[in-house]
Amino acid sequence: MVARFLGICFLMMMALSSTPGASSGGPTTQQSNPFTGEWAWAFDFTPGLVVGASAKFIQKGDKLSGTAEIGEHSRALRITNGKVDGDKISFEVSDVRDDLPLTLKFSGVLVDGKIKGNVQVLVTNQDGKTTKTDKDWTAERSQVGQPEPK
């Protein structure tokens, strides 16, 4: 009878320990909100100008918020229209540079711990015409801030 009881206890312990997240009481924040945290990247903003960038993402379900800094003289800019769909991410950052409105529309996919994707750079000139340029970007988790431009 004792052996049977111990056998049942052993089977229950094995079943609980093989349940994903059981050892920590549930999925970790990084598993349930994989984009939350600090990220850094650099991209070719214009020919000959590599710009460093960083972001502090806060993911809550399918919503993404936080701040981003683009360029060496940047300040924290609010992330807008942030969305998460599984391993896909999209968000926007707006600023004014040289008196011209600038919007960056980022989209990407989480692949091997990095976010790889595209950014649309939208600049509106004094005549009200908007030019759009597409750039690739790859972000990595960061603890320090912006990466050194390459």
GUFI-117800 format. One record per atom (N, C-alpha, C, O): x, y, z. Coordinates in steps of 0.05 Angstrom, whole numbers, padded with zeros to 5 digits, always signed. Example, Ala and Ser with C-alpha at 12.3 -4.5 7.8 and 13.67 -1.06 7.14 Angstrom:
<sites>
+00264-00114+00156;+00246-00090+00156;+00264-00066+00156;+00285-00066+00169;+00257-00045+00142;+00273-00021+00143;+00258+00001+00157;+00268+00023+00161;
</sites>
This chain:
<sites>
+00016-00024+00000;+00000+00000+00000;+00017+00025+00000;+00012+00044-00015;+00039+00026+00016;+00057+00049+00017;+00071+00051-00010;+00075+00074-00019;+00079+00029-00021;+00093+00030-00047;+00075+00041-00069;+00084+00056-00086;+00049+00034-00068;+00030+00044-00088;+00027+00074-00084;+00027+00089-00104;+00025+00084-00059;+00022+00112-00053;+00046+00127-00063;+00044+00149-00075;+00071+00117-00057;+00095+00130-00066;+00097+00130-00097;+00106+00150-00108;+00087+00110-00109;+00087+00109-00139;+00069+00130-00151;+00076+00143-00170;+00046+00133-00139;+00027+00154-00148;+00039+00182-00144;+00037+00199-00161;+00052+00186-00120;+00065+00212-00115;+00087+00217-00135;+00089+00240-00145;+00102+00197-00141;+00124+00200-00161;+00113+00207-00188;+00123+00225-00201;+00091+00194-00197;+00079+00200-00223;+00068+00228-00224;+00070+00242-00244;+00056+00237-00202;+00045+00265-00200;+00068+00285-00202;+00065+00306-00216;+00090+00280-00188;+00112+00298-00188;+00124+00300-00217;+00131+00322-00226;+00126+00277-00230;+00137+00277-00257;+00119+00292-00276;+00128+00308-00293;+00093+00289-00273;+00074+00303-00290;+00075+00333-00286;+00075+00348-00305;+00077+00341-00261;+00079+00370-00255;+00105+00382-00264;+00106+00404-00274;+00127+00368-00261;+00153+00379-00269;+00157+00380-00299;+00174+00395-00309;+00141+00365-00314;+00144+00366-00344;+00125+00386-00356;+00125+00391-00380;+00107+00399-00339;+00089+00419-00349;+00105+00444-00354;+00120+00453-00337;+00103+00457-00378;+00118+00481-00384;+00112+00503-00364;+00089+00508-00358;+00133+00514-00353;+00130+00536-00333;+00124+00526-00305;+00121+00543-00287;+00122+00500-00301;+00114+00491-00275;+00135+00497-00253;+00127+00503-00231;+00160+00495-00260;+00181+00500-00240;+00181+00529-00231;+00190+00534-00208;+00173+00548-00247;+00173+00576-00239;+00146+00586-00232;+00143+00610-00226;+00126+00569-00232;+00099+00578-00226;+00084+00589-00250;+00062+00599-00247;+00095+00587-00274;+00083+00597-00298;+00104+00606-00318;+00128+00605-00312;+00095+00615-00342;+00114+00623-00361;+00129+00648-00352;+00118+00665-00338;+00154+00650-00360;+00169+00674-00353;+00159+00697-00368;+00146+00694-00389;+00166+00722-00359;+00158+00746-00373;+00169+00746-00402;+00155+00754-00420;+00194+00737-00405;+00206+00736-00432;+00191+00717-00450;+00189+00722-00474;+00180+00695-00439;+00165+00676-00456;+00138+00688-00463;+00129+00686-00486;+00124+00700-00443;+00097+00710-00448;+00097+00737-00461;+00078+00744-00475;+00118+00753-00457;+00121+00780-00469;+00149+00782-00480;+00166+00797-00469;+00155+00768-00502;+00183+00766-00511;+00196+00792-00520;+00220+00794-00522;+00180+00813-00525;+00192+00838-00534;+00198+00858-00511;+00212+00877-00515;+00187+00852-00487;+00192+00870-00465;+00222+00871-00459;+00235+00851-00457;+00232+00896-00455;+00260+00899-00448;+00274+00920-00465;+00261+00935-00480;+00300+00921-00463;+00316+00941-00477;+00329+00928-00502;+00340+00906-00500;+00327+00943-00524;+00337+00933-00550;+00354+00955-00562;+00350+00979-00557;+00373+00948-00579;+00390+00967-00593;+00395+00958-00621;+00396+00934-00627;+00399+00978-00639;+00405+00971-00667;+00417+00996-00681;+00418+01018-00669;+00427+00992-00705;+00437+01014-00722;+00427+01008-00750;+00425+00985-00758;+00422+01030-00765;+00414+01026-00793;+00424+01050-00809;+00429+01072-00799;+00426+01046-00836;+00434+01067-00854;+00411+01086-00858;+00392+01079-00872;+00412+01109-00845;+00390+01128-00846;+00389+01141-00874;+00368+01143-00887;+00412+01151-00882;+00415+01162-00909;+00443+01152-00919;+00459+01142-00903;+00448+01153-00945;+00475+01144-00954;+00497+01158-00938;+00499+01182-00937;+00514+01141-00926;+00537+01152-00911;+00531+01159-00883;+00549+01167-00868;+00506+01157-00874;+00499+01163-00846;+00486+01139-00832;+00463+01132-00837;+00502+01126-00815;+00492+01104-00800;+00483+01115-00773;+00497+01129-00759;+00458+01108-00766;+00446+01119-00741;+00442+01096-00721;+00431+01075-00728;+00450+01101-00697;+00445+01083-00675;+00418+01089-00662;+00409+01111-00662;+00405+01068-00652;+00379+01071-00640;+00376+01051-00617;+00389+01031-00616;+00358+01058-00599;+00352+01040-00577;+00323+01044-00569;+00310+01064-00575;+00311+01024-00556;+00284+01025-00548;+00280+01010-00522;+00294+00990-00516;+00261+01019-00506;+00252+01004-00483;+00223+00997-00488;+00205+01013-00487;+00219+00971-00495;+00193+00961-00502;+00179+00950-00477;+00191+00938-00459;+00153+00955-00476;+00135+00944-00456;+00113+00929-00471;+00097+00942-00484;+00113+00903-00469;+00092+00887-00483;+00071+00878-00463;+00078+00867-00442;+00046+00883-00469;+00024+00873-00453;+00005+00860-00473;-00012+00873-00486;+00007+00833-00474;-00010+00819-00493;-00002+00827-00522;+00021+00823-00529;-00021+00837-00537;-00016+00844-00565;-00010+00874-00568;-00008+00884-00590;-00006+00888-00546;+00000+00917-00546;+00030+00921-00540;+00041+00907-00523;+00041+00941-00553;+00069+00948-00548;+00071+00978-00543;+00060+00994-00558;+00085+00986-00522;+00089+01014-00516;+00118+01017-00507;+00133+00998-00508;+00125+01041-00499;+00152+01047-00489;+00163+01072-00502;+00148+01089-00511;+00189+01073-00503;+00203+01096-00514;+00226+01086-00532;+00236+01064-00529;+00233+01104-00551;+00256+01098-00569;+00273+01123-00571;+00263+01146-00570;+00299+01119-00575;+00317+01141-00581;+00331+01135-00608;+00342+01113-00611;+00329+01153-00626;+00339+01150-00653;+00361+01171-00658;+00354+01195-00657;+00386+01163-00662;+00407+01182-00667;+00421+01191-00641;+00411+01187-00619;+00444+01203-00645;+00461+01209-00622;+00451+01232-00605;+00458+01234-00581;+00435+01251-00616;+00425+01274-00601;+00396+01271-00595;+00382+01291-00591;+00386+01247-00594;+00358+01242-00590;+00350+01243-00561;+00367+01242-00543;+00325+01246-00557;+00312+01244-00531;+00293+01220-00532;+00287+01210-00554;+00282+01213-00510;+00263+01190-00509;+00237+01199-00524;+00224+01218-00516;+00231+01184-00545;+00207+01189-00561;+00187+01167-00555;+00194+01144-00553;+00162+01175-00553;+00141+01156-00546;+00135+01138-00570;+00133+01147-00593;+00133+01112-00565;+00125+01092-00585;+00095+01093-00588;+00080+01092-00568;+00085+01095-00613;+00056+01095-00618;+00049+01072-00636;+00066+01061-00650;+00023+01066-00637;+00013+01045-00655;+00028+01019-00652;+00031+01004-00671;+00037+01012-00628;+00053+00988-00623;+00035+00964-00622;+00015+00963-00607;+00042+00943-00638;+00026+00919-00639;+00045+00895-00639;+00067+00896-00650;+00035+00873-00627;+00049+00847-00628;+00029+00826-00638;+00006+00825-00629;+00039+00810-00656;+00023+00788-00667;+00041+00763-00667;+00054+00758-00687;+00041+00748-00645;+00058+00725-00644;+00087+00733-00642;+00095+00746-00623;+00103+00727-00663;+00131+00735-00664;+00135+00760-00681;+00158+00767-00687;+00113+00773-00689;+00115+00798-00705;+00110+00822-00688;+00095+00822-00669;+00124+00844-00696;+00122+00869-00681;+00119+00892-00701;+00130+00891-00723;+00105+00913-00693;+00104+00938-00709;+00099+00961-00690;+00085+00958-00670;+00111+00984-00696;+00108+01008-00680;+00117+01032-00696;+00131+01029-00716;+00110+01056-00686;+00118+01080-00699;+00131+01099-00679;+00125+01098-00655;+00149+01116-00689;+00162+01136-00673;+00162+01162-00691;+00169+01161-00714;+00153+01184-00679;+00152+01209-00694;+00169+01230-00680;+00172+01230-00655;+00181+01248-00696;+00198+01269-00686;+00198+01292-00706;+00187+01290-00727;+00212+01313-00699;+00217+01335-00718;+00247+01339-00719;+00260+01343-00698;+00258+01337-00743;+00287+01341-00747;+00291+01363-00768;+00279+01362-00789;+00307+01382-00761;+00312+01405-00779;+00286+01418-00788;+00283+01425-00811;+00267+01421-00769;+00241+01432-00774;+00223+01416-00793;+00203+01427-00803;+00230+01391-00798;+00214+01374-00816;+00203+01351-00800;+00217+01337-00785;+00176+01346-00803;+00164+01323-00790;+00176+01297-00801;+00180+01293-00825;+00182+01278-00783;+00195+01253-00789;+00179+01231-00774;+00175+01233-00750;+00172+01210-00789;+00159+01187-00777;+00174+01162-00786;+00180+01159-00810;+00180+01145-00767;+00192+01119-00772;+00172+01097-00766;+00163+01095-00743;+00166+01081-00785;+00147+01059-00782;+00163+01033-00783;+00172+01024-00804;+00166+01020-00759;+00181+00995-00757;+00163+00971-00758;+00141+00971-00748;+00173+00950-00771;+00160+00924-00770;+00182+00903-00769;+00204+00908-00780;+00177+00881-00756;+00198+00861-00754;+00187+00835-00743;+00164+00832-00735;+00205+00815-00744;+00199+00788-00734;+00221+00780-00715;+00244+00784-00720;+00213+00767-00693;+00232+00757-00674;+00243+00731-00684;+00229+00711-00687;+00270+00730-00690;+00283+00707-00701;+00309+00702-00685;+00326+00720-00685;+00311+00679-00673;+00336+00673-00658;+00344+00694-00638;+00367+00701-00635;+00324+00706-00624;+00329+00726-00603;+00335+00754-00614;+00341+00772-00598;+00332+00758-00640;+00336+00784-00653;+00311+00792-00667;+00296+00775-00677;+00306+00819-00669;+00284+00829-00684;+00295+00837-00711;+00312+00855-00713;+00285+00825-00733;+00295+00831-00760;+00271+00841-00776;+00250+00829-00776;+00275+00864-00790;+00253+00874-00805;+00259+00898-00822;+00282+00902-00831;+00238+00915-00826;+00239+00938-00844;+00230+00963-00829;+00212+00961-00811;+00242+00985-00836;+00232+01011-00825;+00227+01029-00849;+00244+01032-00867;+00203+01041-00849;+00196+01061-00869;+00203+01088-00857;+00192+01095-00835;+00220+01104-00870;+00227+01130-00861;+00210+01150-00877;+00214+01152-00902;+00193+01165-00864;+00175+01184-00878;+00183+01212-00869;+00181+01219-00845;+00191+01228-00888;+00199+01256-00883;+00181+01274-00900;+00179+01270-00924;+00169+01294-00887;+00153+01314-00901;+00169+01339-00904;+00178+01351-00884;+00172+01348-00929;+00187+01373-00934;+00171+01398-00930;+00147+01396-00923;+00183+01421-00935;+00169+01447-00930;+00145+01450-00949;+00127+01465-00943;+00145+01436-00972;+00123+01438-00991;+00100+01419-00984;+00080+01419-00998;+00103+01404-00962;+00083+01385-00954;+00084+01358-00968;+00067+01341-00963;+00104+01354-00984;+00108+01328-00997;+00123+01309-00979;+00143+01317-00967;+00114+01284-00978;+00126+01264-00961;+00142+01245-00978;+00132+01234-00998;+00167+01241-00971;+00184+01221-00984;+00186+01196-00965;+00187+01199-00941;+00186+01173-00978;+00187+01148-00962;+00212+01132-00971;+00217+01129-00995;+00227+01123-00952;+00250+01106-00957;+00248+01082-00939;+00241+01084-00916;+00254+01059-00950;+00253+01034-00935;+00281+01025-00928;+00300+01027-00945;+00285+01017-00903;+00311+01008-00893;+00308+00982-00877;+00286+00977-00866;+00328+00966-00877;+00328+00941-00861;+00339+00948-00833;+00356+00966-00830;+00330+00934-00813;+00340+00937-00786;+00340+00911-00772;+00323+00893-00777;+00360+00907-00754;+00361+00883-00737;+00368+00892-00709;+00389+00905-00704;+00351+00887-00690;+00355+00895-00662;+00363+00871-00645;+00355+00849-00649;+00380+00877-00625;+00389+00857-00606;+00383+00868-00578;+00381+00892-00574;+00379+00849-00559;+00374+00858-00532;+00399+00873-00522;+00421+00866-00529;+00394+00894-00506;+00415+00911-00497;+00411+00918-00468;+00388+00920-00459;+00433+00922-00454;+00431+00932-00426;+00443+00960-00424;+00439+00974-00404;+00456+00969-00445;+00471+00994-00444;+00459+01016-00460;+00460+01039-00452;+00448+01011-00483;+00438+01032-00500;+00445+01027-00529;+00443+01005-00539;+00453+01048-00542;+00457+01047-00571;+00483+01033-00578;+00504+01036-00564;+00483+01017-00599;+00507+01005-00609;+00524+01025-00623;+00515+01046-00632;+00550+01019-00625;+00568+01036-00641;+00561+01033-00670;+00559+01011-00680;+00559+01055-00685;+00555+01053-00714;+00578+01039-00727;+00601+01041-00718;+00572+01024-00748;+00593+01008-00762;+00602+01022-00787;+00619+01012-00801;
</sites>
